[in-house]
Amino acid sequence: MYNFALIGAAGYIAPRHMQAIKDTGNNLVAILDKSDSVGIIDRYFPNAALFLESERFDRHIYRLSKKGADQKVDYISICSPNYLHDAHIRLALRNNADAICEKPLVLNTWNLDGLEDMEKDTGKKIYHILQLRIHPSVQKLKEKIDADKSGKIYDIDLTYITGRGKWYYYSWKGDIAKSGGITTNIGVHFFDMLTYIFGEVKENIVHYKSDSTAAGFLQLERARVRWFLSLDADFIPAEIRQTGKTTFRSIKIGDEMFEFSDGFTDLHTQAYKRILAGEGFRLKDARNYVSICQTIRSTDPVGITGDYHPFLQRLK
C-alpha cells in the first residue's frame, strides 16, 4: 500500500483521482485545497488530513517523510489550476514523492525543460494523466493507422462545443495567463490524442480566436486536421440543442465518424495502475500538446480563409 497526498480536492476531476487511489488499494493521507467545501472526501478517505494553506501542507508532508517508509508520502496527485501545476510538481519532488499531474502538465515548453532538470536532481518521477490514450477505441484506431503503410494523409474535422455560463469567465479558467485559454482548457485532450495517433505537427495555423471560441488547422505527419472549439452553446447544432444537451463532440475522419463516447468509467484507475507498474506517461509525452497550445496562444489569427473548419461559416 502506498501513501498518497492530493492537491486540489474541490474541483471536477479530483473525485476520479480519489476513486483511482482507492481502487488500486492505496491510502490518501493528506489533502491541500484553499476551499473547505470538500465534503466529497468522506466518500473515499474520511481520515485524510485537510490543509487550507500550502505552507502547512508542505510542512506536514516533510514531517511524514522523516517518520519512516510506512508513513512517508510516496505520490502526490495534482488537480490544482493549470498555472499552479509546475509549482505543485516541484513541491512533490522536493518532498521525495513522485508526482501524478492532470492535464495540462504545464503551460509552456520551457516549464518542461525545468522539470526535466528537477527529475534528474531529485531522482523522483513526474507522471501524467492522458486517459484518452488508453481508451479502447483510441487504441484500436492507433493500431489501424500504424498498420496502414500506404502513406495516406487522413482528413479530420474535430469539433468540440461545451456550453459554459458566465461564471467561467470570472474564474481562473477565464484568465488566459492562468488557464492557457480555451484551447488548453478543452482542446488539450484532443490535440494530444491526435498527435499520439497521427504524428507530430508540421504546420499550425490559427483562423479565429476569441474568449469563447477558437479554430484552426494542424498539419500532422499522417493527417490534416481542421479544429473548432467553443464554450458557446449556440454553436451546437439545433437538432441536438433542442434535446437539452449543452455539449457536442465530433471527430470525423474522412467520411466516417470516430465514436468513443463509451468506455470512460475507469480510465483514471487504469492510468493509476500503469503508473504504479512504472509504465505511466512522462514529461516527454506532454511536449506535443503543450507546444501546440503555446503556439496557438502566441499566434495571430489569419482570418476565415484557406482550409478552415466549416463551423466558421457561421461567423461570416
Helices and strands as residue ranges (DSSP letters): E 3-7, H 14-23, E 27-32, G 39-43, E 49-51, H 54-65, E 75-78, G 82-84, H 85-94, E 98-101, H 109-122, E 126-128, G 131-134, H 136-147, E 154-162, H 167-170, G 172-174, H 176-179, H 182-198, E 201-209, E 213-220, E 223-230, G 233-235, H 238-241, E 247-253, E 256-257, H 267-276, G 283-286, H 287-298, G 310-315
